[in-house]
């Protein structure tokens, strides 16, 4: 039986080209629909299964949004990434995180495609795990202490992340990150850019692409971001933080 820590470690590696997604799949996990055809990945990168049912985050995030988000959007990032690296087999042997951390090592011909689709694959692989049915509330332990120290209070951190999510013009993400000096920060990135490309570890991210919320919330991004706080998997975020410090 895999421990939580082992699972977390494996999860981080899930963004790698070669991954064992089966071991990450708890009871009720959803596998990608294969009815999409074009979105079915073929290549070194694979779509990890959603670690819970499509409807697990209801009513905060609806099942149809989760299904399309995972089975179509995330699957498309994986498929496009595989297509991009097909001409450069060496790229497919590296974890996607490594490609994002060192974009200059990616041939110029596919650099932008890898940045966008590799970023989409990496960000979403983390995103699914940042949420859970039993989520919400606030973290505990060292992470809570660090958030209070950095932002003044948990409420102030929440306000800061919300401001960042609402302030991101167009598509992108708002993040809680840990920098190289182990300092927490809140920032947003456009499109599928990932904090790892700036040598920062993403601890928590909220996807503010319209595909993440439009079916249920339409233009009401503030309502979606408020709802996101009800599904944050603080256990996972806290463990990721603890692991980064150790
Ligand atoms: Fe997304």
Boltz pocket constraint, residues with backbone or C-beta under 6 A from the ligand:
constraints:
  - pocket:
      binder: B
      contacts: [[A, 69], [A, 73], [A, 124], [A, 207], [A, 209], [A, 211], [A, 212]]
      max_distance: 6.0
